[in-house]
Amino acid sequence: MGFDPVENSLYEDAFLVVFAKDASKNTIDRMLPKLEDTGVEFITANVTMDDLGIVLGKYLAVISITDKGLANQVKKLSEEK
């Protein structure tokens, strides 16, 4: 959770990266090349950084999902909306 841990997970075990809808342009611009390099998919969720903070206990703009089944389910849910 957070930029540096997400960046590290791209090269290890991430299946999906999720950006909060109010993530800063700087955060997105810094992460996109790394996503392209690794081929990890990403979505922009319809949640704010505050929403993620409430659910995860930390104010975040970006998270990675390292469980393949959960990543697929989150991706599927995001496509339905």
DAKA-V966128 format. One record per residue. N is the residue number from 0. NEAR is the number of other ideal C-beta (glycine too) atoms within 8 Angstrom. Layout:
N,NEAR  N,NEAR
This chain:
0,8  1,9  2,10  3,6  4,9  5,15  6,9  7,8  8,11  9,14  10,5  11,6  12,5  13,13  14,12  15,13  16,16  17,13  18,14  19,15  20,9  21,7  22,11  23,7  24,5  25,6  26,12  27,10  28,7  29,9  30,15  31,8  32,7  33,10  34,13  35,7  36,7  37,9  38,6  39,11  40,10  41,10  42,11  43,9  44,10  45,6  46,7  47,8  48,11  49,7  50,9  51,15  52,11  53,6  54,6  55,9  56,4  57,8  58,6  59,12  60,11  61,14  62,11  63,15  64,12  65,8  66,7  67,6  68,6  69,8  70,13  71,9  72,8  73,13  74,11  75,8  76,8  77,10  78,6  79,5  80,5
